[in-house]
């Protein structure tokens, strides 16, 4: 009988495999998943139990594809990559309703018009200087919020595309 990990494991790799096992029974056991991933059972256990400090990026990509869980790739970029840590990247899938409302909020006509007015005002002054820092920071924050909402929507789309393969 296949050895199973503890029920309370909240590790993202474990959770992704367990969710994927509902449509691919071979993923129910570590043995089956390890075979499909081309790793040893003990290596997969180390990933799932958090014993491996950084899971190799190629294995994260394989797990994300096999488990139809693009959140794993985004999570890797957001938490392991020193560049990705500073970027607005969605790491968990929200409901389409939440994402749609967030996009509508961020792309509110009045809010966008105010941002554009500020951009034009700053640009009209020619060189951007220290006096413009507050305006630039405000615009940058707004754009990061828009990027985050777009990233959340793209995560939903990627997951749906993966489910069709």
N, C-alpha and C positions, 0 to 999 in steps of 0.2 A: 504494500500500500504506500502511496506517495506521502512523504513527510510534508506537512503543512505548517505554515508559520502561524504565530499567535494571532488571535482574532482582533486584538486591540491595536495592531500595528497601523500607525497613521502615516507611514512613509509614502511619499507620492508614487514611487515606483511600484510598491506593493498594491496600493489602492488602484492604480491604473490597470495592473494585471488582473486584479480581482474583478473590476468592472468589465474588462475585456473578456473575461472567462464566461460571461453570460452569452456571448455569441460565438466564442471559440472554446469549447470544452478542454482542449489541449492546454490552455493557459491556466486552468484551475490549479494545476500542480506546478511547483517550481521545476520539476524534472521536465515536464512538457515544454514549459516556457524557455528553460535553459537550452533545450535542444533546438528550438526555433530561433533563438537568439545567437546560437553558436558560442555559448559560454558554459562553464561548469556550473553545477547546481550550487556549489559553495560560493562561487563568484556572484551569482544572482542573489543568493541569500545575503551576502555582504552588501550588495546594492540596496536590497529591500529592508535590511535591518539598520542601515546607516553606518555600517562598519567601514565602508569605503568613503574616504573623505571627498573625493571628486570622482564621479562616475565618468569613464571615458566618453567623449562627445559622440563617437561613432556608435557606441552602445545606447546612448540616449536617443539618438536618431532612430536606431533600429527598434527600440522599445516604443517610441512615439508612433512609428509607422505600424508596427505589429499590433499595438493596443488601440490604434486609432485615437491617440491622445496627444494632439499637438501641444497641449499645455506643458508636456514634459520638455519639449524643445524650448518653449518660451521661458519656462522656469529655469532651465539651464542657463540661458542667456541672461536672465535677470539676476540670478543668484550666484553663478559661478564665473561668468565672464566679467572682467574688470571694466570693460567698455559698456556692456549691456546693463550693468548695475545702475548706470546713470540715465538710462533711456526709459521712456514710458512704454513698457511692454506688458501686455495682459498675461497673467500667469494662471488664471483659472477662468473657466467658462461660466459666464453669467447667463441668465435667461435672456431670450431675444427681447422680451418686454423691457427689462432693465437697460439693456444696451440701446434699444431704440429710444427710450426716454432720455438716456444720457446724451446720445447724439443730438436729439432735438434741443436739449438744454444747451449743449455746447455750441450748436450752430444757430442759436436764436438770432433772428434778423437784427434786433436792436443791439445785441451784444457784439455781433460781427461788425455792424456799422460803426459802433463806437471804437472797436479795435482798428478798423481801417482808417477812421478819422485820426486816430493817434499815430498810426504809421505814416500817414500823409503829412501830418504836422511835424513829426520828427524828420522825415525825409526832406521836407521843404526847407528846413534849417540848414541843409547841406551836410556838413560833417557831424557825425554823432559824437557827442561829448559826455562828460560826467553828468551834466545837467539832465541828460536824457535817460539816465540809468533807470529811474523809477518807471518811466513809460516803457522802456525796453523790457524790463523785468515783468511788468504787467502783461505785455503782449506775449512774452516767452511762456509765462505760466498758462495763459489761455491756450496757446498753441500746443503745449504739452498735454493739457486736458483733452483737446481735440484728438491728438495722436493716441492717447490712451483709449478713448472711445472707439476710434477706428481700429486699434489693435484688438479690442474686445470683439468687435464685429467680425474682423478677419479670422479670429480664432473659431468663431461659430461656423463661418463659411468653410474653413479648412477641415473642421471636424465632419461637416456634412459631406464634403467631397471625399474624404477618406472612407466614409461609410458606404459609398457607392462602388468602391473597388471590389 
